[in-house]
Amino acid sequence: MAKDLVCGMDVNEKTAPAKIEYMGKSYYFCGNGCKKTFDKNPKKYVKEKSEPGRSCAC
């Protein structure tokens, strides 16, 4: 199972209604609405690895 990064639903990768490749990784969505929201601002939903030498705020 994958997590829809927009709404938080669990999504089966094999039957997901929507999928996207972003920065070399696959993301799955419960529907086209969540995919469109992700497409508008993917950086809001995907946390990129911190740069070397920078501290993590988590």
N, C-alpha and C positions, 0 to 999 in steps of 0.2 A: 504494500500500500504506500501511496505517496500522499503528501499533504498539499492541498490547494493553498498556495501562499497568500491568496487574496482573502478567501472566506474561512480558511482553516479546516474545511471538510477533508476527510480521508477519501482518496480517490484510487481506484484500482487502475494501475498503469496499463493493463491489457484492454480495459473497456472505457477508459476516460474519454469523454466527449470532445475534449480539446487538449492539445499538446503543443509545446513550443521548445525549440532549442535556443538556449541563451548562454553565451560564453562557454560553449562546449558541454553544457549540461542540459538534460531534459527536465522539463517541468510540466506537470499535469494539472488539469483544471476540471471542475465539476461541470462547467458549461462555457459557452462562448462569451458570456457576459464577464466572467472572471478573467478569461484570457484577454479580452479587450482592455479591461482595467489594468492588467499586468503590462500589456503592450504599451500603454501610455506612459508608464513610469516604472520600468523593471527594477531600477536601483532602489526604489522604495521597498521592494519586497525581497530582493536578493542581497544578503549581506556579503560583501566582498571581503576577502582575507585582508587583514591589516598589513600595511607596508612594514618591511623590516625596520626595526628600531623604534617603531611607534607602539605605544601601550594600548592595550585593549580596554574599552570602557565597560565590558560585560562583567 
